[in-house]
């Protein structure tokens, strides 16, 4: 057992990290937030009742008056709800007495709605209510005073009492696909890097004229390692493309949208598919290994521009990271998600390396059997 752990600890670690990522990725709940707020418009100077529908909220079971809400009009400017009526765990009714004027001279303003409770923490709808102001206030200080009398203080908000993932209205529960779709792409890149390194090793090593006809040379082993890592990298790429198509169905409406990153990724995988077609076209091992190694270098040289550079240059991608939409920042990937995201990348990489090792051993055994015949 001790010998097994010394030789295979990284395999065990890979399995543990993958299981950890899948388990925590699927079981940790999303942060409570709003599904809907209605009505979405109101007139100044009137009393309005906002019906809110929450997601993962627990409005019932908290002390009376513990659930509070504000309409925020700016820094230190907000209006607290006069009353909060709890209907059930997910529904509540907030009553606001809107002032006669906004604390600014604008003609209209989108007011974020902020709610807080000890059970759910604080959450916000950044565009909950739009109010219009036909005439600006004569006295801006008086108008601001109406928005500061019940203004929200920093101590009024509760922290979420449990570990949660960020809530994104567009992504909803599909945000968990980050641990599969995105992490598989990262692992694929690492596996392709190892494959191209082995391809370079194959080309740099000279053919030994003294090698025994029944012995697999180091040069041939480099070729076997290269094809093994390329095979697993290709598998991860197909899985990444498939999980991306499923994600696109739920967020963009269809499995395939001809998004620039979808298109260039498909091209990159088709280029790598040509690697296996090339290997199958040459029966001579020496010629097959040399041409395959050269093609592997070419395929990797195409991979990075196609996946990362061209989509950013186009600026039209629906994916994060294009047209000023940052990837892996803010609410897209918070610190709680990073605790799962980075470990599962390591897990997929180690797991893929294990698969490549098994593939290499099978190919090596087959080649030795062929040489012995």
N, C-alpha and C positions, 0 to 999 in steps of 0.2 A: 504493500500500500504506500509506503514511504517513497519507494522508487517511482511508483506511478505518479505521485503528487509532484515529485521533483521534475519529471519529464513532461507532465501534462497539466501543470497548474494553470497555464494560460488558457487551455481548453475549458477547464472548469470555470475559470473567471469569465470567459466569454459567454458561457451558458448562463451563469448567474446574472451577468449584466443584462443579457437579453430578456431573461425572465423578470428581472427587476423592472426593466423599462416597460415591458408589456403589462405587468401587474399594476404598477403605480400609474402608468399611462392611462389605463382603462378605469381604475377605481377611484382616483382622486376626483372630487366633484368640481364643477365649474363655479366660479364666484357668483353669488347672488346678484341679480341685476334686473332690469326692466325688459319685458317683452313688448309692451305697448303702453302708451300714455294717451288718453283721450279726454276731452278734445285737444286738438293741437294748436288752436288759435283762440284768442280771447281779446276783449276790449278792456282798456284801462278804466278804472273806476267802478268795476263791477265785481260781484262775488262769483267765483268760478269753482266748480267741483271737478277735480281731476280723478278719473278712474284709472288706476294703474294695475297692470298685470305683471307679476313678478316671475322670475325664473330661479328655481332653487331657493326660494325665499321661505321663511318660517315666521309669518306675521303673528300667528296664534301662539299662545303660550308665553308671551313676554308680558311684563308688568304694564299696567295701563299708563299710557303716556310715554312709554319707552320708544315707540316708533314715531319718528319725527321727520318732517320734510321741509325743504326750502326751495324757493325759486331764486336762482342766483343771477344778479344783474351786473356783476363786476367784482373787483377786489374789495372786500369788506362791505359789499352791497348785496343784500339778499333779504327775502321776505319769507318768514316762517308760516307754515300752514296754521290756520286758526284751529282746525280740528283734523284729526286723522281717525277715520272709521275703518276698523278692520272687518273685512267681510269673511275671508278665509285665509289660509296660509299664503295664497298667491295673489289675492285681490285686496285692494284697499281704496278708500275714497278720501282724498285730501281736499279740504276747503281753504281757499285763499281769498282774502279781501284785497284786490288789486288797487294800488294807489292811483291817483288821477293822472300822474305823470311818471315817465321813466326818468332815471337819474342821469339822463343825457339828452342831447338835442336831436338824436336820430329819429327817423320816421317810424322805424320798426326795430325790434330786437328779438333774437332767439334766446330764450331763457332756459338754462339747464335746470333740471329737477334733481335734487339731491335728497336721498332718503337714508336713514340710519336706524339701526336697532342693535341691541346687545347680541342678538342671535345671529344676525346676518352681516353685521358691519355696515360700512357706508358704501353706497353705489350711486351712480349718476347716469342720467340720460342727457347728453350734451345739447340736444335740440328738442327738448320736450314741448315747449310752448312758445309760439310766436305771438307777440303783442304789437299792435300798431299804435302810433302816436300821431294823430292828425295835426296837432299844434304843439310846438315845443314849450316847455315850462318857462314862465316869466322869471321865476327865481329858482335857479338850479340848486342852490343850497337847501331850500325847502323841499324840493323834489328828492334830493338825496337823503334828507332826514327821514322820509317815509320808508326808505329802503335800509336804513341803519338801525331803526328802533328795535327790530327783532332779528338783526343780522346774525348769521351763523358764526359761532366762535370755534376755534380749533379744538377745544375740549369737548364740543358737542358731538363730534363724530366718533364712532366706534370702529375699532379695527376688526377685521374678519377673524372670528375666534378659532378658525380651523384652516388647515392647508387647502388651498384651492388653486385652480388654474384660471387664467384671465377669461372673461366673458367677452366674446366678440359677436355682435349681432349677426354678421354675415356668416361667420364660421360655425358658431354654436358648438355642438359636440364634436364636429369634424376637426376641431383644432387638435384633437388627439392624433390625427393622422400625421402630425409633425414628427412623431416618434417612429413612423414607419416610412412614409414617402421621403422626407428630407434626410433622415439618418441613413437610409439605404443608399441615397445618392452619394453621401459623404464616404460611406464604406466602399462604394463602387470605385470612386476616384482613387482611394488608397490602394485598392487591389490592382487597379490598372497601372498605378505607379510602380508597384512591385513587379508587375508583368513586363513593363517596358524596361525596367532595370535588368531583368533576366534576359530580355531580348538583346540588350546592349552587350551583356556578358557573353552571350552566344556568338555575337559577331566579332567580338574582340579576341576570343580564344581561337587559336589556330587549330586546324585539323591535324591530329597526331598521326604520323605515318607509322608509329611503332605500336599503336593501340591494338590490342587483341581483338579479333573479330567477334568474340563472345562477351566483350566487356563494354558497358555503356560509359562513354567518356564524360568528363565534366562539361564539355561543350554540349553534348546531347542532353545532359541533365538540365542545363540551363534552358534549353529549348522546351523540355518537358515542364519545368517550373513555369515558364512563360505562358504556355498554353493552359496550364492548370489554373493560374491566377486570372487569366483572361476569361476563361470559361465561367468561373464563379462571379467575376466582375460583370460579365454579360448577364448572368442570371439576376444579380442584384439590380442591374439597369432595367431589365424587363419588369421586375417586381416594382421598382420605383415608378416606371411609366404607367403600370397598371393601377397602382394606388393613387397616382396623380390623376388618372382619368376618372376614378371613382370620386375623388375629391372635387374635381371639376364639375361632375354631375350635380353634386349637392350645393356647390357655391356659385357656379357660372351657368348652370342649367342644362349642360350637355356634356357627354364624355369627352368629346373632342371639339375644340373651339378654334383650331388653327392659330392659337396663340403662338407668338414667335418662339417662346422657350419650349413649348411642346414640339413645335416643328423642328427646331434645331437639335433638340434632344433625340428625336426620332432619326434624324439624319446621322447623328453621331453613333447611335446604336446600329444603324444599317451599315455604316462604315466598318464597325467592329464585326458585324455579321459576315462581311466580306473576308475577314481574316480566316474564318473557319472554312469558307468556300475555297479560299486559296490553298489552305493546308490539304484539303481533300482532293485538290487537282494535281498534286505532284506525288507520285509513288516513291520517288527517290528520297530517302531521309535527309541526306546532306542538302540537296536542293530545296526541299520543303522547309527545313529549319532555317536556312539562310534567307530565303524570300519571306518567310513568315515573320522572322525577326525584323526585317526591314519594314514590312507592312505594319507591324505592331507599333513601331516608332512613328510611322506616318499617321496611324489612327489616333495615337495619343496626342500628337501635335495638332490634330483637328479637334480633339475632344474639348480642350479648354476654351478655345475661341468660340466654338459652337454653343457650349453650355453657359459660359459666363460672360464673354465679351460682347458677342453680337446682340443678345437680348438687351443688355444695358445700353448699347449704342443706339438701338432702335427706339427706345423710350416708350414703346407701345405695348409692353407686355402686361398681362393681367396679374402676373406673379409679383410678389413683393420684391423690391430692389430695382424697380424700373420707374421712370417718370417721377422721381422724387418720393417714391413710396419705399421707405427703408425696410430692409429685411432683418429679422432677428433683433428687433429693437422695440422698446416700449411695451405695449400690450401684446404684440405678436409673440414675444418670447420673454417672459419675465423670469425672475430668479428662481421661482418654483419650478417652472418648466425646464430651466437649464439644469436643475438637479437630476432630471431624468434624461434630457436630450443628449447631453455630452456623454454620460455613461453608456447609453444605448448605442451611440456611434462606435465607441470602443468595443462594445459587446458584439455588434454586427461585424466589425472588422476582424475580431478574434475568431468569431464563428465562421466567417468567410475564409479566413486563413486555414482553419481546421478542415473545411471542405476542400480547399485547394490542396492541402497536404494529402488527403485521401485520394483525390483525383490524380495527384502526382504519383503516388505509390502504385495505383492501379495501372497507370500508363507505363511506369517503369517496369513493373512486373510483366506486362504484355510485351514490351520491347525485349526484355531479357528472354522471354519464351520464344520470341521470333528469332533471336540471335542463336539460340540453342538448337533450333530445328535444322 
